[in-house]
Amino acid sequence: MSVIPVRRMVILAAVAALTAGCGLPAELDREADPARTGARERPRPAATAPATNAPATNAPAATAPASGAATGPGCPDTGTRVSTGMVTAAMGLRATTVTLTNCGERDQRLNGYPDVRVRDVKHRPMNVTVLKGPGPITQLEDPGPHPVTLKPGESAYSVFVWRYSAVDTATLRGSGVYVEIAPAAGAARQTVQPEGGLDIGETGMLGTTAWQKAAE
């Protein structure tokens, strides 16, 4: 039986609190059954990267704890490590969590939104518009910019949301396979590979929420 680390459970609970009652569940319900008939359309699966030898895992909910660690062993020179949760595919709306952990020995300060660049399977930049706030995509609550101080071992998170766009499952054209994320504009980015990818299309929009501290 696998055991989820306590910190990951805390992040899971925190993000669940963020999304509960603030628009995302209602938006998913509206898209699944716009006429309120009680019948729901079967959701489309998110595009996935080519199969690897990694063991299969059960897909968690949209608020799953971070699992896709940034490349490279140990703590990066920046003193922070970025990771992503699995992508939740519910009708045309997608969501995933991004966690930034202070793995260094000094305090880290955040204030605002992550700096993001999306790349395709060949590492080419995609023409994706990254938004400060999720508003144009869904009515998810956004705490807005505010000072966040992370002591060593503490984490903060942001929620990424987007709308499904057609992806070529054979070539992964239109899928954001690699995502470069920095704490803020001008800071060093770390590359993560979200499990399931971002089926955002060649010219999609990616909404982000401001960093907020994960509860202890």
mmCIF file of the C-alpha atoms, coordinates in Angstrom:
data_MODEL
# 
_entry.id   MODEL 
# 
loop_
_atom_site.group_PDB 
_atom_site.id 
_atom_site.type_symbol 
_atom_site.label_atom_id 
_atom_site.label_alt_id 
_atom_site.label_comp_id 
_atom_site.label_asym_id 
_atom_site.label_entity_id 
_atom_site.label_seq_id 
_atom_site.pdbx_PDB_ins_code 
_atom_site.Cartn_x 
_atom_site.Cartn_y 
_atom_site.Cartn_z 
_atom_site.occupancy 
_atom_site.B_iso_or_equiv 
_atom_site.pdbx_formal_charge 
_atom_site.auth_seq_id 
_atom_site.auth_comp_id 
_atom_site.auth_asym_id 
_atom_site.auth_atom_id 
_atom_site.pdbx_PDB_model_num 
ATOM 1   C CA . MET A 1 1   ? 0.000   0.000  0.000   1.00 0.00 ? 1   MET A CA 1 
ATOM 2   C CA . SER A 1 2   ? 1.455   3.371  -0.998  1.00 0.00 ? 2   SER A CA 1 
ATOM 3   C CA . VAL A 1 3   ? 1.615   6.198  1.542   1.00 0.00 ? 3   VAL A CA 1 
ATOM 4   C CA . ILE A 1 4   ? 1.130   9.836  0.486   1.00 0.00 ? 4   ILE A CA 1 
ATOM 5   C CA . PRO A 1 5   ? 3.618   12.133 2.289   1.00 0.00 ? 5   PRO A CA 1 
ATOM 6   C CA . VAL A 1 6   ? 1.999   14.467 4.823   1.00 0.00 ? 6   VAL A CA 1 
ATOM 7   C CA . ARG A 1 7   ? 3.044   17.616 2.921   1.00 0.00 ? 7   ARG A CA 1 
ATOM 8   C CA . ARG A 1 8   ? 1.439   16.337 -0.266  1.00 0.00 ? 8   ARG A CA 1 
ATOM 9   C CA . MET A 1 9   ? -1.758  15.620 1.648   1.00 0.00 ? 9   MET A CA 1 
ATOM 10  C CA . VAL A 1 10  ? -1.690  19.183 2.970   1.00 0.00 ? 10  VAL A CA 1 
ATOM 11  C CA . ILE A 1 11  ? -1.318  20.590 -0.540  1.00 0.00 ? 11  ILE A CA 1 
ATOM 12  C CA . LEU A 1 12  ? -4.151  18.359 -1.735  1.00 0.00 ? 12  LEU A CA 1 
ATOM 13  C CA . ALA A 1 13  ? -6.433  19.679 0.985   1.00 0.00 ? 13  ALA A CA 1 
ATOM 14  C CA . ALA A 1 14  ? -5.429  23.283 0.349   1.00 0.00 ? 14  ALA A CA 1 
ATOM 15  C CA . VAL A 1 15  ? -6.122  23.157 -3.367  1.00 0.00 ? 15  VAL A CA 1 
ATOM 16  C CA . ALA A 1 16  ? -9.379  21.337 -2.738  1.00 0.00 ? 16  ALA A CA 1 
ATOM 17  C CA . ALA A 1 17  ? -10.406 24.213 -0.500  1.00 0.00 ? 17  ALA A CA 1 
ATOM 18  C CA . LEU A 1 18  ? -9.466  26.675 -3.234  1.00 0.00 ? 18  LEU A CA 1 
ATOM 19  C CA . THR A 1 19  ? -11.620 25.022 -5.870  1.00 0.00 ? 19  THR A CA 1 
ATOM 20  C CA . ALA A 1 20  ? -14.569 24.089 -3.644  1.00 0.00 ? 20  ALA A CA 1 
ATOM 21  C CA . GLY A 1 21  ? -17.472 26.471 -3.998  1.00 0.00 ? 21  GLY A CA 1 
ATOM 22  C CA . CYS A 1 22  ? -15.563 29.004 -6.099  1.00 0.00 ? 22  CYS A CA 1 
ATOM 23  C CA . GLY A 1 23  ? -16.723 28.241 -9.617  1.00 0.00 ? 23  GLY A CA 1 
ATOM 24  C CA . LEU A 1 24  ? -14.707 25.335 -11.010 1.00 0.00 ? 24  LEU A CA 1 
ATOM 25  C CA . PRO A 1 25  ? -17.010 22.480 -9.899  1.00 0.00 ? 25  PRO A CA 1 
ATOM 26  C CA . ALA A 1 26  ? -20.055 24.462 -11.019 1.00 0.00 ? 26  ALA A CA 1 
ATOM 27  C CA . GLU A 1 27  ? -18.424 25.224 -14.356 1.00 0.00 ? 27  GLU A CA 1 
ATOM 28  C CA . LEU A 1 28  ? -17.610 21.556 -14.902 1.00 0.00 ? 28  LEU A CA 1 
ATOM 29  C CA . ASP A 1 29  ? -21.171 20.603 -14.018 1.00 0.00 ? 29  ASP A CA 1 
ATOM 30  C CA . ARG A 1 30  ? -22.595 23.208 -16.394 1.00 0.00 ? 30  ARG A CA 1 
ATOM 31  C CA . GLU A 1 31  ? -20.462 21.975 -19.291 1.00 0.00 ? 31  GLU A CA 1 
ATOM 32  C CA . ALA A 1 32  ? -21.247 18.341 -18.563 1.00 0.00 ? 32  ALA A CA 1 
ATOM 33  C CA . ASP A 1 33  ? -25.003 18.952 -18.449 1.00 0.00 ? 33  ASP A CA 1 
ATOM 34  C CA . PRO A 1 34  ? -25.864 22.445 -19.757 1.00 0.00 ? 34  PRO A CA 1 
ATOM 35  C CA . ALA A 1 35  ? -29.607 21.704 -19.899 1.00 0.00 ? 35  ALA A CA 1 
ATOM 36  C CA . ARG A 1 36  ? -29.601 20.216 -16.368 1.00 0.00 ? 36  ARG A CA 1 
ATOM 37  C CA . THR A 1 37  ? -31.154 17.030 -17.699 1.00 0.00 ? 37  THR A CA 1 
ATOM 38  C CA . GLY A 1 38  ? -29.158 14.772 -15.433 1.00 0.00 ? 38  GLY A CA 1 
ATOM 39  C CA . ALA A 1 39  ? -27.411 13.158 -18.420 1.00 0.00 ? 39  ALA A CA 1 
ATOM 40  C CA . ARG A 1 40  ? -23.713 13.796 -18.751 1.00 0.00 ? 40  ARG A CA 1 
ATOM 41  C CA . GLU A 1 41  ? -21.491 13.690 -21.780 1.00 0.00 ? 41  GLU A CA 1 
ATOM 42  C CA . ARG A 1 42  ? -18.525 11.369 -21.464 1.00 0.00 ? 42  ARG A CA 1 
ATOM 43  C CA . PRO A 1 43  ? -15.389 13.516 -20.971 1.00 0.00 ? 43  PRO A CA 1 
ATOM 44  C CA . ARG A 1 44  ? -12.613 13.393 -23.542 1.00 0.00 ? 44  ARG A CA 1 
ATOM 45  C CA . PRO A 1 45  ? -9.297  12.047 -22.300 1.00 0.00 ? 45  PRO A CA 1 
ATOM 46  C CA . ALA A 1 46  ? -6.343  14.386 -22.185 1.00 0.00 ? 46  ALA A CA 1 
ATOM 47  C CA . ALA A 1 47  ? -3.580  13.825 -24.718 1.00 0.00 ? 47  ALA A CA 1 
ATOM 48  C CA . THR A 1 48  ? -0.770  11.724 -23.345 1.00 0.00 ? 48  THR A CA 1 
ATOM 49  C CA . ALA A 1 49  ? 2.888   11.530 -24.201 1.00 0.00 ? 49  ALA A CA 1 
ATOM 50  C CA . PRO A 1 50  ? 4.293   8.405  -25.884 1.00 0.00 ? 50  PRO A CA 1 
ATOM 51  C CA . ALA A 1 51  ? 4.358   5.373  -23.614 1.00 0.00 ? 51  ALA A CA 1 
ATOM 52  C CA . THR A 1 52  ? 7.377   4.816  -21.391 1.00 0.00 ? 52  THR A CA 1 
ATOM 53  C CA . ASN A 1 53  ? 8.522   2.005  -19.128 1.00 0.00 ? 53  ASN A CA 1 
ATOM 54  C CA . ALA A 1 54  ? 7.269   3.843  -16.055 1.00 0.00 ? 54  ALA A CA 1 
ATOM 55  C CA . PRO A 1 55  ? 4.743   1.915  -13.951 1.00 0.00 ? 55  PRO A CA 1 
ATOM 56  C CA . ALA A 1 56  ? 1.105   2.828  -14.466 1.00 0.00 ? 56  ALA A CA 1 
ATOM 57  C CA . THR A 1 57  ? -0.645  4.817  -11.745 1.00 0.00 ? 57  THR A CA 1 
ATOM 58  C CA . ASN A 1 58  ? -4.248  5.637  -11.027 1.00 0.00 ? 58  ASN A CA 1 
ATOM 59  C CA . ALA A 1 59  ? -5.267  9.132  -12.153 1.00 0.00 ? 59  ALA A CA 1 
ATOM 60  C CA . PRO A 1 60  ? -5.982  11.376 -9.138  1.00 0.00 ? 60  PRO A CA 1 
ATOM 61  C CA . ALA A 1 61  ? -8.469  14.233 -8.986  1.00 0.00 ? 61  ALA A CA 1 
ATOM 62  C CA . ALA A 1 62  ? -7.852  17.741 -10.350 1.00 0.00 ? 62  ALA A CA 1 
ATOM 63  C CA . THR A 1 63  ? -6.452  18.718 -6.982  1.00 0.00 ? 63  THR A CA 1 
ATOM 64  C CA . ALA A 1 64  ? -3.924  15.876 -6.903  1.00 0.00 ? 64  ALA A CA 1 
ATOM 65  C CA . PRO A 1 65  ? -0.639  16.509 -5.093  1.00 0.00 ? 65  PRO A CA 1 
ATOM 66  C CA . ALA A 1 66  ? 2.380   17.389 -7.162  1.00 0.00 ? 66  ALA A CA 1 
ATOM 67  C CA . SER A 1 67  ? 4.072   14.461 -8.850  1.00 0.00 ? 67  SER A CA 1 
ATOM 68  C CA . GLY A 1 68  ? 6.080   15.617 -11.887 1.00 0.00 ? 68  GLY A CA 1 
ATOM 69  C CA . ALA A 1 69  ? 9.353   16.788 -10.383 1.00 0.00 ? 69  ALA A CA 1 
ATOM 70  C CA . ALA A 1 70  ? 11.622  19.252 -12.168 1.00 0.00 ? 70  ALA A CA 1 
ATOM 71  C CA . THR A 1 71  ? 14.488  17.671 -14.059 1.00 0.00 ? 71  THR A CA 1 
ATOM 72  C CA . GLY A 1 72  ? 17.737  17.024 -12.203 1.00 0.00 ? 72  GLY A CA 1 
ATOM 73  C CA . PRO A 1 73  ? 18.444  15.353 -8.853  1.00 0.00 ? 73  PRO A CA 1 
ATOM 74  C CA . GLY A 1 74  ? 18.673  17.192 -5.561  1.00 0.00 ? 74  GLY A CA 1 
ATOM 75  C CA . CYS A 1 75  ? 17.792  20.825 -4.961  1.00 0.00 ? 75  CYS A CA 1 
ATOM 76  C CA . PRO A 1 76  ? 18.367  23.247 -7.874  1.00 0.00 ? 76  PRO A CA 1 
ATOM 77  C CA . ASP A 1 77  ? 20.790  26.139 -7.401  1.00 0.00 ? 77  ASP A CA 1 
ATOM 78  C CA . THR A 1 78  ? 17.814  28.488 -7.065  1.00 0.00 ? 78  THR A CA 1 
ATOM 79  C CA . GLY A 1 79  ? 16.854  26.782 -3.811  1.00 0.00 ? 79  GLY A CA 1 
ATOM 80  C CA . THR A 1 80  ? 13.367  25.983 -5.095  1.00 0.00 ? 80  THR A CA 1 
ATOM 81  C CA . ARG A 1 81  ? 11.877  22.947 -6.820  1.00 0.00 ? 81  ARG A CA 1 
ATOM 82  C CA . VAL A 1 82  ? 8.854   23.102 -9.132  1.00 0.00 ? 82  VAL A CA 1 
ATOM 83  C CA . SER A 1 83  ? 6.523   20.139 -9.653  1.00 0.00 ? 83  SER A CA 1 
ATOM 84  C CA . THR A 1 84  ? 3.116   19.518 -11.208 1.00 0.00 ? 84  THR A CA 1 
ATOM 85  C CA . GLY A 1 85  ? 0.097   17.396 -10.410 1.00 0.00 ? 85  GLY A CA 1 
ATOM 86  C CA . MET A 1 86  ? -1.721  15.225 -12.923 1.00 0.00 ? 86  MET A CA 1 
ATOM 87  C CA . VAL A 1 87  ? -4.001  16.952 -15.405 1.00 0.00 ? 87  VAL A CA 1 
ATOM 88  C CA . THR A 1 88  ? -7.701  16.553 -14.742 1.00 0.00 ? 88  THR A CA 1 
ATOM 89  C CA . ALA A 1 89  ? -9.792  16.253 -17.902 1.00 0.00 ? 89  ALA A CA 1 
ATOM 90  C CA . ALA A 1 90  ? -13.437 17.119 -17.295 1.00 0.00 ? 90  ALA A CA 1 
ATOM 91  C CA . MET A 1 91  ? -15.309 17.984 -20.484 1.00 0.00 ? 91  MET A CA 1 
ATOM 92  C CA . GLY A 1 92  ? -13.643 20.981 -22.193 1.00 0.00 ? 92  GLY A CA 1 
ATOM 93  C CA . LEU A 1 93  ? -12.075 22.360 -19.024 1.00 0.00 ? 93  LEU A CA 1 
ATOM 94  C CA . ARG A 1 94  ? -8.671  21.241 -17.780 1.00 0.00 ? 94  ARG A CA 1 
ATOM 95  C CA . ALA A 1 95  ? -6.867  21.922 -14.504 1.00 0.00 ? 95  ALA A CA 1 
ATOM 96  C CA . THR A 1 96  ? -3.618  21.030 -12.791 1.00 0.00 ? 96  THR A CA 1 
ATOM 97  C CA . THR A 1 97  ? -1.712  22.249 -9.756  1.00 0.00 ? 97  THR A CA 1 
ATOM 98  C CA . VAL A 1 98  ? 1.838   23.579 -9.773  1.00 0.00 ? 98  VAL A CA 1 
ATOM 99  C CA . THR A 1 99  ? 3.800   23.402 -6.533  1.00 0.00 ? 99  THR A CA 1 
ATOM 100 C CA . LEU A 1 100 ? 6.935   25.364 -5.675  1.00 0.00 ? 100 LEU A CA 1 
ATOM 101 C CA . THR A 1 101 ? 8.882   24.007 -2.695  1.00 0.00 ? 101 THR A CA 1 
ATOM 102 C CA . ASN A 1 102 ? 11.702  25.733 -0.854  1.00 0.00 ? 102 ASN A CA 1 
ATOM 103 C CA . CYS A 1 103 ? 14.316  22.987 -0.860  1.00 0.00 ? 103 CYS A CA 1 
ATOM 104 C CA . GLY A 1 104 ? 17.159  25.320 0.077   1.00 0.00 ? 104 GLY A CA 1 
ATOM 105 C CA . GLU A 1 105 ? 18.504  26.729 3.318   1.00 0.00 ? 105 GLU A CA 1 
ATOM 106 C CA . ARG A 1 106 ? 17.148  30.298 3.230   1.00 0.00 ? 106 ARG A CA 1 
ATOM 107 C CA . ASP A 1 107 ? 13.736  31.908 2.997   1.00 0.00 ? 107 ASP A CA 1 
ATOM 108 C CA . GLN A 1 108 ? 12.171  32.347 -0.452  1.00 0.00 ? 108 GLN A CA 1 
ATOM 109 C CA . ARG A 1 109 ? 9.782   35.206 -1.219  1.00 0.00 ? 109 ARG A CA 1 
ATOM 110 C CA . LEU A 1 110 ? 7.001   35.192 -3.794  1.00 0.00 ? 110 LEU A CA 1 
ATOM 111 C CA . ASN A 1 111 ? 4.510   37.856 -4.806  1.00 0.00 ? 111 ASN A CA 1 
ATOM 112 C CA . GLY A 1 112 ? 2.318   37.355 -7.847  1.00 0.00 ? 112 GLY A CA 1 
ATOM 113 C CA . TYR A 1 113 ? 2.051   34.862 -10.665 1.00 0.00 ? 113 TYR A CA 1 
ATOM 114 C CA . PRO A 1 114 ? 4.419   32.209 -12.030 1.00 0.00 ? 114 PRO A CA 1 
ATOM 115 C CA . ASP A 1 115 ? 6.286   32.968 -15.248 1.00 0.00 ? 115 ASP A CA 1 
ATOM 116 C CA . VAL A 1 116 ? 5.398   30.252 -17.768 1.00 0.00 ? 116 VAL A CA 1 
ATOM 117 C CA . ARG A 1 117 ? 6.477   29.097 -21.209 1.00 0.00 ? 117 ARG A CA 1 
ATOM 118 C CA . VAL A 1 118 ? 4.897   26.090 -22.963 1.00 0.00 ? 118 VAL A CA 1 
ATOM 119 C CA . ARG A 1 119 ? 6.832   23.877 -25.408 1.00 0.00 ? 119 ARG A CA 1 
ATOM 120 C CA . ASP A 1 120 ? 5.772   21.039 -27.679 1.00 0.00 ? 120 ASP A CA 1 
ATOM 121 C CA . VAL A 1 121 ? 7.101   17.482 -27.886 1.00 0.00 ? 121 VAL A CA 1 
ATOM 122 C CA . LYS A 1 122 ? 10.133  18.747 -29.863 1.00 0.00 ? 122 LYS A CA 1 
ATOM 123 C CA . HIS A 1 123 ? 10.821  21.471 -27.293 1.00 0.00 ? 123 HIS A CA 1 
ATOM 124 C CA . ARG A 1 124 ? 9.646   24.206 -29.668 1.00 0.00 ? 124 ARG A CA 1 
ATOM 125 C CA . PRO A 1 125 ? 7.901   27.209 -28.059 1.00 0.00 ? 125 PRO A CA 1 
ATOM 126 C CA . MET A 1 126 ? 4.121   27.173 -28.537 1.00 0.00 ? 126 MET A CA 1 
ATOM 127 C CA . ASN A 1 127 ? 2.085   30.296 -29.206 1.00 0.00 ? 127 ASN A CA 1 
ATOM 128 C CA . VAL A 1 128 ? 0.175   29.987 -25.945 1.00 0.00 ? 128 VAL A CA 1 
ATOM 129 C CA . THR A 1 129 ? -1.125  33.095 -24.193 1.00 0.00 ? 129 THR A CA 1 
ATOM 130 C CA . VAL A 1 130 ? -0.354  32.852 -20.475 1.00 0.00 ? 130 VAL A CA 1 
ATOM 131 C CA . LEU A 1 131 ? -2.821  34.833 -18.374 1.00 0.00 ? 131 LEU A CA 1 
ATOM 132 C CA . LYS A 1 132 ? -2.458  36.333 -14.917 1.00 0.00 ? 132 LYS A CA 1 
ATOM 133 C CA . GLY A 1 133 ? -5.693  35.004 -13.518 1.00 0.00 ? 133 GLY A CA 1 
ATOM 134 C CA . PRO A 1 134 ? -8.136  32.328 -14.715 1.00 0.00 ? 134 PRO A CA 1 
ATOM 135 C CA . GLY A 1 135 ? -11.031 34.735 -15.445 1.00 0.00 ? 135 GLY A CA 1 
ATOM 136 C CA . PRO A 1 136 ? -11.347 34.391 -19.247 1.00 0.00 ? 136 PRO A CA 1 
ATOM 137 C CA . ILE A 1 137 ? -11.328 30.599 -18.912 1.00 0.00 ? 137 ILE A CA 1 
ATOM 138 C CA . THR A 1 138 ? -13.360 29.828 -15.793 1.00 0.00 ? 138 THR A CA 1 
ATOM 139 C CA . GLN A 1 139 ? -14.596 31.498 -12.620 1.00 0.00 ? 139 GLN A CA 1 
ATOM 140 C CA . LEU A 1 140 ? -11.965 29.952 -10.365 1.00 0.00 ? 140 LEU A CA 1 
ATOM 141 C CA . GLU A 1 141 ? -11.101 32.013 -7.303  1.00 0.00 ? 141 GLU A CA 1 
ATOM 142 C CA . ASP A 1 142 ? -7.743  33.788 -7.568  1.00 0.00 ? 142 ASP A CA 1 
ATOM 143 C CA . PRO A 1 143 ? -6.103  35.183 -4.396  1.00 0.00 ? 143 PRO A CA 1 
ATOM 144 C CA . GLY A 1 144 ? -4.263  37.807 -6.466  1.00 0.00 ? 144 GLY A CA 1 
ATOM 145 C CA . PRO A 1 145 ? -0.703  39.008 -5.856  1.00 0.00 ? 145 PRO A CA 1 
ATOM 146 C CA . HIS A 1 146 ? 0.282   39.061 -2.203  1.00 0.00 ? 146 HIS A CA 1 
ATOM 147 C CA . PRO A 1 147 ? 3.548   38.489 -0.309  1.00 0.00 ? 147 PRO A CA 1 
ATOM 148 C CA . VAL A 1 148 ? 4.356   34.847 0.392   1.00 0.00 ? 148 VAL A CA 1 
ATOM 149 C CA . THR A 1 149 ? 7.406   33.836 2.416   1.00 0.00 ? 149 THR A CA 1 
ATOM 150 C CA . LEU A 1 150 ? 8.522   30.216 2.288   1.00 0.00 ? 150 LEU A CA 1 
ATOM 151 C CA . LYS A 1 151 ? 10.834  28.932 4.966   1.00 0.00 ? 151 LYS A CA 1 
ATOM 152 C CA . PRO A 1 152 ? 12.974  25.884 4.119   1.00 0.00 ? 152 PRO A CA 1 
ATOM 153 C CA . GLY A 1 153 ? 10.683  22.921 3.507   1.00 0.00 ? 153 GLY A CA 1 
ATOM 154 C CA . GLU A 1 154 ? 7.548   25.007 2.922   1.00 0.00 ? 154 GLU A CA 1 
ATOM 155 C CA . SER A 1 155 ? 5.575   25.125 -0.340  1.00 0.00 ? 155 SER A CA 1 
ATOM 156 C CA . ALA A 1 156 ? 3.327   27.398 -2.361  1.00 0.00 ? 156 ALA A CA 1 
ATOM 157 C CA . TYR A 1 157 ? 1.046   26.499 -5.244  1.00 0.00 ? 157 TYR A CA 1 
ATOM 158 C CA . SER A 1 158 ? -0.701  27.899 -8.310  1.00 0.00 ? 158 SER A CA 1 
ATOM 159 C CA . VAL A 1 159 ? -3.598  26.384 -10.261 1.00 0.00 ? 159 VAL A CA 1 
ATOM 160 C CA . PHE A 1 160 ? -3.329  26.235 -14.076 1.00 0.00 ? 160 PHE A CA 1 
ATOM 161 C CA . VAL A 1 161 ? -6.530  26.046 -16.149 1.00 0.00 ? 161 VAL A CA 1 
ATOM 162 C CA . TRP A 1 162 ? -7.201  25.882 -19.894 1.00 0.00 ? 162 TRP A CA 1 
ATOM 163 C CA . ARG A 1 163 ? -9.731  24.736 -22.476 1.00 0.00 ? 163 ARG A CA 1 
ATOM 164 C CA . TYR A 1 164 ? -9.350  21.570 -24.500 1.00 0.00 ? 164 TYR A CA 1 
ATOM 165 C CA . SER A 1 165 ? -8.166  22.038 -28.082 1.00 0.00 ? 165 SER A CA 1 
ATOM 166 C CA . ALA A 1 166 ? -7.647  19.376 -30.725 1.00 0.00 ? 166 ALA A CA 1 
ATOM 167 C CA . VAL A 1 167 ? -4.391  17.437 -30.404 1.00 0.00 ? 167 VAL A CA 1 
ATOM 168 C CA . ASP A 1 168 ? -2.937  14.999 -32.918 1.00 0.00 ? 168 ASP A CA 1 
ATOM 169 C CA . THR A 1 169 ? -2.514  11.900 -30.748 1.00 0.00 ? 169 THR A CA 1 
ATOM 170 C CA . ALA A 1 170 ? 0.010   10.401 -33.176 1.00 0.00 ? 170 ALA A CA 1 
ATOM 171 C CA . THR A 1 171 ? 2.395   13.375 -33.306 1.00 0.00 ? 171 THR A CA 1 
ATOM 172 C CA . LEU A 1 172 ? 1.208   15.249 -30.165 1.00 0.00 ? 172 LEU A CA 1 
ATOM 173 C CA . ARG A 1 173 ? 0.887   18.390 -32.280 1.00 0.00 ? 173 ARG A CA 1 
ATOM 174 C CA . GLY A 1 174 ? -1.028  20.888 -30.161 1.00 0.00 ? 174 GLY A CA 1 
ATOM 175 C CA . SER A 1 175 ? 0.043   19.320 -26.861 1.00 0.00 ? 175 SER A CA 1 
ATOM 176 C CA . GLY A 1 176 ? 2.156   21.229 -24.364 1.00 0.00 ? 176 GLY A CA 1 
ATOM 177 C CA . VAL A 1 177 ? 4.483   18.412 -23.383 1.00 0.00 ? 177 VAL A CA 1 
ATOM 178 C CA . TYR A 1 178 ? 7.068   20.544 -21.582 1.00 0.00 ? 178 TYR A CA 1 
ATOM 179 C CA . VAL A 1 179 ? 6.312   23.535 -19.376 1.00 0.00 ? 179 VAL A CA 1 
ATOM 180 C CA . GLU A 1 180 ? 8.975   25.970 -18.168 1.00 0.00 ? 180 GLU A CA 1 
ATOM 181 C CA . ILE A 1 181 ? 7.998   27.601 -14.879 1.00 0.00 ? 181 ILE A CA 1 
ATOM 182 C CA . ALA A 1 182 ? 9.693   30.314 -12.814 1.00 0.00 ? 182 ALA A CA 1 
ATOM 183 C CA . PRO A 1 183 ? 8.564   31.873 -9.523  1.00 0.00 ? 183 PRO A CA 1 
ATOM 184 C CA . ALA A 1 184 ? 8.305   35.256 -11.296 1.00 0.00 ? 184 ALA A CA 1 
ATOM 185 C CA . ALA A 1 185 ? 9.310   36.998 -14.514 1.00 0.00 ? 185 ALA A CA 1 
ATOM 186 C CA . GLY A 1 186 ? 13.082  37.262 -14.808 1.00 0.00 ? 186 GLY A CA 1 
ATOM 187 C CA . ALA A 1 187 ? 13.800  34.321 -12.503 1.00 0.00 ? 187 ALA A CA 1 
ATOM 188 C CA . ALA A 1 188 ? 15.295  31.054 -13.699 1.00 0.00 ? 188 ALA A CA 1 
ATOM 189 C CA . ARG A 1 189 ? 12.748  28.631 -15.128 1.00 0.00 ? 189 ARG A CA 1 
ATOM 190 C CA . GLN A 1 190 ? 12.573  24.914 -14.384 1.00 0.00 ? 190 GLN A CA 1 
ATOM 191 C CA . THR A 1 191 ? 11.227  22.476 -16.960 1.00 0.00 ? 191 THR A CA 1 
ATOM 192 C CA . VAL A 1 192 ? 8.513   20.045 -15.916 1.00 0.00 ? 192 VAL A CA 1 
ATOM 193 C CA . GLN A 1 193 ? 6.622   17.462 -17.941 1.00 0.00 ? 193 GLN A CA 1 
ATOM 194 C CA . PRO A 1 194 ? 3.006   17.376 -16.701 1.00 0.00 ? 194 PRO A CA 1 
ATOM 195 C CA . GLU A 1 195 ? 1.591   13.876 -16.691 1.00 0.00 ? 195 GLU A CA 1 
ATOM 196 C CA . GLY A 1 196 ? -0.979  13.800 -19.473 1.00 0.00 ? 196 GLY A CA 1 
ATOM 197 C CA . GLY A 1 197 ? 0.336   16.981 -21.093 1.00 0.00 ? 197 GLY A CA 1 
ATOM 198 C CA . LEU A 1 198 ? -1.500  20.231 -21.774 1.00 0.00 ? 198 LEU A CA 1 
ATOM 199 C CA . ASP A 1 199 ? -3.966  19.618 -24.623 1.00 0.00 ? 199 ASP A CA 1 
ATOM 200 C CA . ILE A 1 200 ? -4.106  23.336 -25.202 1.00 0.00 ? 200 ILE A CA 1 
ATOM 201 C CA . GLY A 1 201 ? -3.662  23.580 -28.969 1.00 0.00 ? 201 GLY A CA 1 
ATOM 202 C CA . GLU A 1 202 ? -1.229  25.705 -30.952 1.00 0.00 ? 202 GLU A CA 1 
ATOM 203 C CA . THR A 1 203 ? -2.747  29.055 -29.932 1.00 0.00 ? 203 THR A CA 1 
ATOM 204 C CA . GLY A 1 204 ? -4.558  28.359 -26.669 1.00 0.00 ? 204 GLY A CA 1 
ATOM 205 C CA . MET A 1 205 ? -4.831  30.338 -23.438 1.00 0.00 ? 205 MET A CA 1 
ATOM 206 C CA . LEU A 1 206 ? -3.432  29.205 -20.090 1.00 0.00 ? 206 LEU A CA 1 
ATOM 207 C CA . GLY A 1 207 ? -4.871  30.754 -16.945 1.00 0.00 ? 207 GLY A CA 1 
ATOM 208 C CA . THR A 1 208 ? -2.881  30.842 -13.710 1.00 0.00 ? 208 THR A CA 1 
ATOM 209 C CA . THR A 1 209 ? -3.673  31.798 -10.129 1.00 0.00 ? 209 THR A CA 1 
ATOM 210 C CA . ALA A 1 210 ? -1.260  33.775 -7.989  1.00 0.00 ? 210 ALA A CA 1 
ATOM 211 C CA . TRP A 1 211 ? 1.088   31.876 -5.718  1.00 0.00 ? 211 TRP A CA 1 
ATOM 212 C CA . GLN A 1 212 ? -0.350  31.112 -2.324  1.00 0.00 ? 212 GLN A CA 1 
ATOM 213 C CA . LYS A 1 213 ? 1.156   29.292 0.592   1.00 0.00 ? 213 LYS A CA 1 
ATOM 214 C CA . ALA A 1 214 ? 0.197   25.691 1.219   1.00 0.00 ? 214 ALA A CA 1 
ATOM 215 C CA . ALA A 1 215 ? -1.242  25.173 4.692   1.00 0.00 ? 215 ALA A CA 1 
ATOM 216 C CA . GLU A 1 216 ? 1.006   23.529 7.238   1.00 0.00 ? 216 GLU A CA 1 
# 
